[in-house]
Amino acid sequence: MDTMSQNVVVIGAGISGLLSALALAKEGHHVTVVERESEVGGVCRSYRVGPYKVDTGPHIITRLNGGPLRRLIDDYFDTVPVFVPHGEYYVRSSDKMRPFPWTLKKFALFDPIPKSDRIELIQTITSVFSQRALRMLNDDVSVQDVIHNATLSPQTLSFIDTMCRFMTGTGMERTPLTRFFDSQDYKNKNKKEVQDPLDYLNGIKNAITKKGALDQYYPKGGVQTLINAIMSSMPYDLVEIRTSHEMTGIETRDGAVTGVTTKSGTIPADMVIYSPLVSELPTYLDGLPGDYVDELTSLETVRALTLWLGLDEPFFATDGSEIWIDSDPPCWVVPTTNYDAALAPRGHQLVGIATNLRPDMDIETVKRDLLAAIKDRLPGIEDHIMMEHWQVLVPEKAAWVVGRRMPACETPVGGLYLVGTDTMCKSMGVTRASYSVLELLDTLKRKGIISS
Ligand SMILES: Cc1cc2nc3c(=O)[nH]c(=O)nc-3n(C[C@H](O)[C@H](O)[C@H](O)COP(=O)(O)OP(=O)(O)OC[C@H]3O[C@@H](n4cnc5c(N)ncnc54)[C@H](O)[C@@H]3O)c2cc1C
């Protein structure tokens, strides 16, 4: 089908907006990107702190073997970052480090939690697989719902809660159980959902044989190299990127978009791709239906606190990241120089240590606790800290929690589409952002606006 070239305005130059701009320009449309900050990348950037190069939070890119970002790379990128395999996930508790127990067999031997709890949880896991095969699980079932009758010890409950916070940013009472199946399902490219009782057996097989996170990688040079690869793949005869341009409103006529306003004037548009917080969309646009506004504004964000440490000698293993399960607060620890030594001066280690910030938490108290936890886990580290840099950021623009739907790509306004991490209940971070862009492209294909 031949398609007409349209004037597109993409609002926001985070990875969702930039991937959308790249794909639409390569599909032949004229694209203007407006970004309110002076730099592109949103929360997917790297920058210098003295001689160290830190990312906006530690980033490991998931599902790169055939997942959504890989599909976009294959279809639209001219240059591709170098991806270094993530390696092992380690669980560090107060006594020692252990590899993450990916399989049921390894979980059976995972001794930070009591043996009786392990047996009970293995029974729960296999029962959950059958409930799923019978389609008895949906996004309204939380992790807590399936274990509420179990008699688990406080340390087991704390481990489960930490894993939920790691996967969704919220605790087990709000984490949908389906979040834990999502990573298993993505390889079934042609299936939108479980369709076959044999999936029960496949699920169990996966739980028995899974080798670990083999499809996860760190982009050499820092997460900014992903943004740089997108920017250098842009067909600049069709794309204009305006930084320090804040969108202040979206103009419509007869229920369809006509343009985007910024402080420097209005940019006419046949199509608008919106990537800032969807909960703020109603402030830019009048006349949205009330129930739609309620859906958008009910979404919640979760903040993350990251501490970057530059160390003058290595304190962390060389092949992966660590999950600290019984520290207060629990943390995810990624030594990025293990993937790329050039991120720090020769012989130094750069490590990002991230934790969730619940709304009721006082940042200064969590900072103090986090530093104390680091010194407790790694005695003597304080004498080797050459650089300390803190970040408070929002990893996903909406948390995937039970009972909340994220809005679809299509909106009630003609020509206005949503992309970003608050438009899709799948995976997290860059991977979720990439899914949202694939959803945009699928939607536009169905409407005959793009052809390939
Ligand atoms: C601590 C931390 C750890 C993370 N770890 C990982 C990880 O391991 N793996 C992973 O894949 N991801 C990770 N992420 C998340 C990932 O970086 C983000 O989810 C992703 O980059 C979000 O992209 P986005 O484009 O949807 O949103 P954003 O990056 O938020 O982009 C939105 C853009 O819109 C712009 N904007 C907003 N309002 C306006 C306006 N009015 N006018 C113009 N522009 C506007 C903003 O300035 C911004 O540039 C992590 C993030 C953090 C903070």
The ligand as an SDF file (V2000), in Angstrom:
LIG
                    3D

 53 58  0  0  0  0  0  0  0  0999 V2000
   17.8350    4.0990   38.3740 C   0  0  0  0  0  0  0  0  0  0  0  0
   17.4120    3.6590   37.0120 C   0  0  0  0  0  0  0  0  0  0  0  0
   17.7710    2.3990   36.5640 C   0  0  0  0  0  0  0  0  0  0  0  0
   17.3280    1.9590   35.3120 C   0  0  0  0  0  0  0  0  0  0  0  0
   17.7160    0.7280   34.8900 N   0  0  0  0  0  0  0  0  0  0  0  0
   17.3320    0.2810   33.6860 C   0  0  0  0  0  0  0  0  0  0  0  0
   17.7840   -0.9680   33.2050 C   0  0  0  0  0  0  0  0  0  0  0  0
   18.5330   -1.6620   33.8480 O   0  0  0  0  0  0  0  0  0  0  0  0
   17.3410   -1.3730   31.9840 N   0  0  0  0  0  0  0  0  0  0  0  0
   16.4950   -0.6300   31.2560 C   0  0  0  0  0  0  0  0  0  0  0  0
   16.1290   -1.0530   30.1660 O   0  0  0  0  0  0  0  0  0  0  0  0
   16.0570    0.5690   31.6750 N   0  0  0  0  0  0  0  0  0  0  0  0
   16.4430    1.0360   32.8800 C   0  0  0  0  0  0  0  0  0  0  0  0
   16.0110    2.2690   33.3160 N   0  0  0  0  0  0  0  0  0  0  0  0
   14.8680    2.9300   32.6840 C   0  0  0  0  0  0  0  0  0  0  0  0
   14.9980    3.5320   31.2940 C   0  0  0  0  0  0  0  0  0  0  0  0
   16.1290    4.3630   31.1830 O   0  0  0  0  0  0  0  0  0  0  0  0
   13.7330    4.3460   31.0260 C   0  0  0  0  0  0  0  0  0  0  0  0
   12.5930    3.5790   31.3080 O   0  0  0  0  0  0  0  0  0  0  0  0
   13.6140    4.8310   29.6000 C   0  0  0  0  0  0  0  0  0  0  0  0
   14.7970    5.4940   29.2240 O   0  0  0  0  0  0  0  0  0  0  0  0
   12.3910    5.7600   29.5090 C   0  0  0  0  0  0  0  0  0  0  0  0
   12.3390    6.3100   28.2440 O   0  0  0  0  0  0  0  0  0  0  0  0
   11.1260    7.2330   27.7850 P   0  0  0  0  0  0  0  0  0  0  0  0
   11.4880    7.8050   26.4910 O   0  0  0  0  0  0  0  0  0  0  0  0
    9.8540    6.4430   27.8210 O   0  0  0  0  0  0  0  0  0  0  0  0
   10.9720    8.3450   28.9030 O   0  0  0  0  0  0  0  0  0  0  0  0
   11.9110    9.5990   29.2650 P   0  0  0  0  0  0  0  0  0  0  0  0
   13.3300    9.2180   29.1870 O   0  0  0  0  0  0  0  0  0  0  0  0
   11.3750   10.1140   30.5480 O   0  0  0  0  0  0  0  0  0  0  0  0
   11.6420   10.6500   28.0990 O   0  0  0  0  0  0  0  0  0  0  0  0
   10.6190   11.5920   28.1100 C   0  0  0  0  0  0  0  0  0  0  0  0
   11.1850   12.8760   27.5090 C   0  0  0  0  0  0  0  0  0  0  0  0
   10.1210   13.8210   27.3760 O   0  0  0  0  0  0  0  0  0  0  0  0
   10.6540   15.1020   27.7020 C   0  0  0  0  0  0  0  0  0  0  0  0
    9.5350   15.9930   28.0410 N   0  0  0  0  0  0  0  0  0  0  0  0
    8.7340   15.9090   29.1300 C   0  0  0  0  0  0  0  0  0  0  0  0
    7.8210   16.8990   29.0840 N   0  0  0  0  0  0  0  0  0  0  0  0
    8.0550   17.6090   27.9660 C   0  0  0  0  0  0  0  0  0  0  0  0
    7.4520   18.7530   27.3630 C   0  0  0  0  0  0  0  0  0  0  0  0
    6.4000   19.3700   27.9220 N   0  0  0  0  0  0  0  0  0  0  0  0
    7.9500   19.2040   26.1940 N   0  0  0  0  0  0  0  0  0  0  0  0
    8.9990   18.5920   25.5890 C   0  0  0  0  0  0  0  0  0  0  0  0
    9.6180   17.5240   26.1220 N   0  0  0  0  0  0  0  0  0  0  0  0
    9.1470   17.0400   27.2840 C   0  0  0  0  0  0  0  0  0  0  0  0
   11.5810   14.8040   28.8640 C   0  0  0  0  0  0  0  0  0  0  0  0
   12.4910   15.8670   29.0780 O   0  0  0  0  0  0  0  0  0  0  0  0
   12.2450   13.5200   28.3950 C   0  0  0  0  0  0  0  0  0  0  0  0
   13.4040   13.7710   27.6450 O   0  0  0  0  0  0  0  0  0  0  0  0
   16.4970    2.7710   34.5180 C   0  0  0  0  0  0  0  0  0  0  0  0
   16.1930    4.0640   34.9410 C   0  0  0  0  0  0  0  0  0  0  0  0
   16.6380    4.5100   36.1740 C   0  0  0  0  0  0  0  0  0  0  0  0
   16.2860    5.8790   36.6080 C   0  0  0  0  0  0  0  0  0  0  0  0
  1  2  1  0
  2  3  1  0
  2 52  2  0
  3  4  2  0
  4  5  1  0
  4 50  1  0
  5  6  2  0
  6  7  1  0
  6 13  1  0
  7  8  2  0
  7  9  1  0
  9 10  1  0
 10 11  2  0
 10 12  1  0
 12 13  2  0
 13 14  1  0
 14 15  1  0
 14 50  1  0
 15 16  1  0
 16 17  1  0
 16 18  1  0
 18 19  1  0
 18 20  1  0
 20 21  1  0
 20 22  1  0
 22 23  1  0
 23 24  1  0
 24 25  2  0
 24 26  1  0
 24 27  1  0
 27 28  1  0
 28 29  2  0
 28 30  1  0
 28 31  1  0
 31 32  1  0
 32 33  1  0
 33 34  1  0
 33 48  1  0
 34 35  1  0
 35 36  1  0
 35 46  1  0
 36 37  1  0
 36 45  1  0
 37 38  2  0
 38 39  1  0
 39 40  1  0
 39 45  2  0
 40 41  1  0
 40 42  2  0
 42 43  1  0
 43 44  2  0
 44 45  1  0
 46 47  1  0
 46 48  1  0
 48 49  1  0
 50 51  2  0
 51 52  1  0
 52 53  1  0
M  END
$$$$
